[in-house]
Amino acid sequence: MLTVAFSKLKEQKYLIQAVAFFVVFAILYGIIDSLNLSYSEMASTYGNGLVILNVFLNLLMAASASLLMTLGTINLKIKGREGKGESLGFLSIFFGMLTYGCTSCVVSFFAAVGIAFSVVALPLAGLPYKLISVALVLVGLAWMILEIKNGKCRIRKSKIDSVEPK
């Protein structure tokens, strides 16, 4: 099943979908970074190494999340049901918005819904939280790959290659 899923990644519609997801996620992660601390301020405060690391992690998360979402679409197409690993990609994006977004906005939002906590300054421009987000996306991707690899297919194998939406 895994070889079928990865071979479907080469199809034009899935390539376009993966590139679109990558662009959206890369822009989203860049915006989240800039809401916390601009790259120029980050470079002057922490040095260029942290900026390069943040950009690299943004691109890694964008690529992993786009692969996760595209494999999820292929899994749905092949098996007729969603994989459980897909929700971890959304969870990491949500976690990222809450941790290295506008801290005062997040605190105000949680206070408005009755959740109170004290704010701790985010070290290294939120890098530890970004690493947690990377881990969540990679766990979701690994889970999705395991689901595709070990999952049971409702469609007979001979029909997998010929299935097209109508």
N, C-alpha and C positions, 0 to 999 in steps of 0.2 A: 504493500500500500504506500509506503514511504517513497519508493521510486516513482510510483504513479503520480503522487502529489508533487514531487520535485520536478518531474517532467512537465507537469501542467504549468509550473511556474514560468516555463519558457514560452507559453502561449501569449500572444499579443495582449489579450484583454487582461490577463493577470499581471503582465509586465507593466502595463499602463496603470493598473490599480496599485501595484507596489510602489511605483514612482510617485503617484499622486499621494499615497499615504506618507511616503518618505518626506516629500516637500511640506506637507501639512504639519507633520510631527516636528520636522526641523525648525520650521517657522514658529510653531507653538513653544518648543523648548527655548528657542532664542528669545521670544517675547517674555517668557517666564523668567529667564535670566536677567533681562534688562529691567524687569519690574523690581527685582531684588537689588541689583547693583549693576550699573553699566560696565561694559568690558573695559572702558578707559579708566573708570574709577577702580575697578578690580585690579587692573594692571598697576596703577599707581600705589594701591594699598598693599597688594599681595605679590605683585610681580607678574611678568609675562607667562611664567610657567603655569600658574593657576588658570589664566585665560585660555591658554592652549589646551590644558586638561579639560576645562569646562566645555570648550567647543568640541573636542574629541568625544567626550561623554555624550554631548547632545547628538552628535552624528551617530554614535554607536546606539543610543536609545532610539533614535529615529529609524535607523536601519533595522534594528531588532523588532521594534514595534510594527513597522510596515511588513516585515516578513511574517510576524505573528498574525497580523490581521489578514494578510493574503492567504497564508496557509489555513487560517480559519475559514475563509471563503471556500477554498478548495476542499477542505474537510466537509463542509456543509454540502457541497456539490456532490462529493463522492458518497458520503454516508447518509445524507439526508437529515443530519442533526448537527448542532453546534458543539464544539469542543469546550471543555471546562477551562482550559488554559487561556482562552481568549479574554476572560474577565480580568486576569491579572494585568494585562496591558492597560486597560481602562483604570484599574486601581492605581497603577504607578503614575499615570497622568494626573489623576485626581490628587494623589499624595504629593506630587510635585507642585501642583497649583497651591496646595495648602501650606507647603513648607518653604518654598523659595519664591512665593508670590509676595504680595504686599502684606506684611505681617499685621499691621494695624487693621487692615480690611478683614483678614481672617479672624482675628481676635474679636472684632466687632460682630462679625457674622455669627461666630459660635456663642458669644455672649447674648445675642438676640434670640437664639434658640435654646438658651438655658445652659450652655456648657461653658463653665468658667475654668480658666487655667492661667498660670503666669507665663509670660513670654520670656524666653531665654534667647539671647543674641545668637544668631546662627553663625557658627565658626566657619572660617574660610569661604565666605559668601555662599553658605548652604551646601558645601561639598559633601559632607557626610549624608545628607538627605538625598542628594543626587545619586550617590553610590547605592543607597537603599532602593531608589527608583530603578537604577540599572539592574540591580539584582532581581527586583520584581518582574521586570520585562524579560530578563533572561530565564527566570524560572518559568514564566508563562510560555515562553518559546520552547523550552525543553519539554514542558508538559504537553504542549500541542504536538510536538514531534513524536513523543511517546504514545499519545492517543492515536495519531495517524498510523504509527508503526504497529502497535499492538491491538488496535481496535478491530472490531468485527464489522464487516461491511454487509449492509442489507441487500446490496445490488450484486448480482453475480459478476465475477471478475471479467468475464468476456464482454459485459455491457458497459464497464467503467469507461473505456476509451471512446465509446460511441455516444455517451450521454451528453446532450447539448440542450440548453434551455430553449423553450419554444414560445 
